[in-house]
Amino acid sequence: MLFRSTQGGWADIYLEFTFDPRDAPVATLEVWRSVYSDGREPVLVGTVPSTSMGYQDALATQVEANFIYTMRYQNGGVVGPFSNGYEMSVEVL
């Protein structure tokens, strides 16, 4: 995970990952984000081709926050299970 900023005062989060499709055709990976311990459902924040190795969550937050990211495969009506969650903490310095 990397932190940068495309706009002053904001944190961008870069996710790097690998995906083994086995025999599944190239499709889409959905990227979901939830705020740790706020009780709200995860929100779809983006999609990338299943051949991708990363995702940029631009302008993710302006304040300290703890996020959980999950992903899942989607190809038409075929939707895979969610991945394990990956927690990210953003601290304001």
C-alpha positions, -999 to 999 in steps of 0.1 A, spaced: 0 0 0 12 35 -8 -1 69 1 1 99 -22 -20 129 -29 -35 139 -62 -49 170 -45 -36 188 -15 -52 179 18 -64 145 6 -49 110 9 -49 87 -21 -46 49 -14 -29 26 -38 -38 -11 -36 -14 -36 -51 -27 -72 -55 -25 -104 -74 -55 -124 -87 -54 -160 -99 -84 -165 -122 -77 -202 -127 -100 -210 -156 -122 -180 -153 -123 -156 -183 -109 -121 -181 -136 -99 -164 -138 -72 -137 -127 -70 -101 -149 -49 -79 -131 -29 -52 -152 -23 -20 -143 0 9 -158 2 44 -149 24 73 -137 2 102 -162 -1 130 -188 24 117 -215 -2 111 -222 9 76 -222 -15 46 -192 -15 23 -194 8 -7 -183 0 -42 -155 25 -50 -143 12 -83 -136 -16 -108 -105 -28 -126 -99 -54 -153 -92 -88 -137 -57 -87 -153 -48 -56 -133 -23 -56 -105 -35 -24 -87 -61 1 -79 -59 38 -70 -86 51 -45 -80 87 -53 -92 113 -27 -100 86 -2 -101 108 28 -91 142 43 -91 130 79 -76 101 99 -95 70 91 -94 32 92 -107 15 60 -112 -21 51 -109 -30 14 -123 -62 -2 -126 -73 -38 -146 -97 -58 -147 -111 -94 -176 -101 -116 -184 -113 -151 -219 -106 -162 -242 -126 -139 -213 -145 -123 -202 -128 -91 -175 -144 -70 -171 -143 -32 -155 -113 -14 -118 -115 -7 -105 -113 28 -105 -77 40 -73 -56 41 -73 -29 67 -57 5 59 -51 32 85 -46 68 73 -29 91 98 -27 129 94 8 142 102 
